[in-house]
């Protein structure tokens, strides 16, 4: 019975830390202000409180959100662009924008402290402090 309870708890923890992909254009509440994505020609423009802070090329809007536990605001976001994932950190004013510089399609995202671990068709990667690193097999567990 104890093993069953531990297995259920582990499964629940795993599920809650994998963040689903979204295509919501906003408005989304962030610590930096209200976020809205707007289509302009063939690009998207990221706006905070109606002020442009980023522009990126993408056929469709796709992002993974890290939602704050206390007030349900989006604290960080990984956006899929034509040139690769871009990390927005809304805990900074103005928001920190970090481009990965590697074209890939992200399938899943795990938020771990200040790093983002993502799975793509090319394998697993860590994006931390603006540096993208391909991960090798290890005993590290992400949740």
C-alpha positions in Angstrom: 0.0 0.0 0.0 2.8 2.4 0.9 4.5 1.7 -2.5 1.2 2.5 -4.3 0.9 5.7 -2.4 4.5 6.8 -3.3 4.0 5.8 -6.9 0.8 7.9 -7.1 2.5 10.9 -5.5 5.5 10.6 -7.8 3.2 10.5 -10.9 1.2 13.5 -9.7 4.5 15.5 -9.1 5.7 14.6 -12.6 2.5 15.6 -14.3 2.2 18.9 -12.6 5.8 20.0 -13.6 5.4 19.3 -17.3 4.0 22.4 -18.8 1.6 22.2 -21.7 2.0 24.0 -25.0 -0.3 27.0 -25.6 -1.2 29.2 -28.5 -3.0 31.9 -26.5 -2.2 35.4 -27.8 -3.2 37.0 -24.5 -3.7 39.2 -22.7 -1.6 37.2 -20.1 -0.8 38.6 -16.7 3.0 38.8 -15.9 5.0 40.5 -13.2 6.2 42.9 -15.9 2.7 43.8 -17.1 0.0 42.5 -19.4 1.4 40.5 -22.3 -0.2 40.3 -25.7 1.1 38.8 -29.0 -0.1 40.5 -32.2 0.4 39.3 -35.7 2.2 41.8 -37.9 2.8 40.7 -41.5 4.6 37.4 -41.3 5.9 38.0 -37.7 4.6 38.2 -34.2 5.2 41.1 -31.9 5.3 40.7 -28.2 3.8 43.6 -26.3 3.8 44.5 -22.6 1.2 47.0 -21.6 0.9 47.9 -25.3 4.7 48.6 -25.7 6.6 46.3 -28.1 9.5 44.4 -26.4 10.2 41.7 -29.0 9.5 40.6 -32.6 9.9 37.1 -34.0 9.1 35.1 -37.1 6.7 32.2 -36.8 4.0 30.6 -38.8 1.9 30.0 -35.7 2.1 31.2 -32.1 3.3 28.4 -29.7 4.6 28.8 -26.2 5.2 27.0 -22.9 4.5 29.0 -19.7 5.9 28.9 -16.2 3.1 30.1 -14.0 3.9 31.5 -10.5 2.4 29.5 -7.7 1.2 32.4 -5.6 -0.8 34.5 -8.0 -1.1 32.6 -11.3 0.9 35.1 -13.3 3.2 33.9 -16.1 6.8 34.4 -14.8 8.7 32.8 -17.7 7.8 31.7 -21.2 9.5 29.7 -23.8 8.3 30.7 -27.3 8.7 28.6 -30.4 10.1 30.8 -33.3 11.4 30.1 -36.8 15.0 30.6 -35.5 14.5 28.4 -32.4 13.2 28.8 -28.9 13.2 32.2 -27.2 13.0 32.5 -23.4 11.2 35.5 -21.9 11.8 36.0 -18.2 9.1 38.4 -16.9 10.6 38.5 -13.4 12.9 41.2 -14.7 12.0 44.8 -15.7 12.2 45.1 -18.6 11.8 41.4 -19.3 14.9 39.4 -20.2 14.8 38.0 -23.7 17.2 35.1 -24.5 17.4 33.5 -27.9 18.7 29.9 -28.1 20.2 30.3 -31.5 19.4 26.7 -32.6 16.4 25.8 -34.8 14.4 23.1 -33.2 10.8 22.2 -32.5 10.2 21.8 -28.7 7.9 19.0 -27.6 8.1 19.3 -23.8 9.4 21.7 -21.2 10.5 21.3 -17.6 11.2 24.4 -15.5 14.0 23.8 -12.9 15.1 26.8 -10.9 16.7 29.2 -13.4 17.1 26.6 -16.1 14.7 25.3 -18.8 15.0 21.7 -19.8 13.3 20.9 -23.1 12.8 17.9 -25.3 13.0 18.2 -29.1 13.3 15.8 -32.0 17.0 16.4 -31.7 17.2 15.2 -28.1 17.2 16.9 -24.7 18.6 20.4 -24.1 19.2 22.8 -21.2 18.8 26.5 -21.6 20.3 28.5 -18.8 21.7 32.0 -18.6 21.5 32.3 -22.4 23.5 29.1 -23.0 21.9 26.1 -24.8 23.5 22.8 -23.9 22.7 19.3 -25.3 22.2 16.9 -22.4 23.7 13.5 -22.2 22.4 10.5 -20.4 22.6 11.1 -16.6 21.0 10.2 -13.4 19.5 13.7 -13.0 15.7 13.6 -12.5 13.7 16.6 -13.8 10.4 17.3 -12.2 
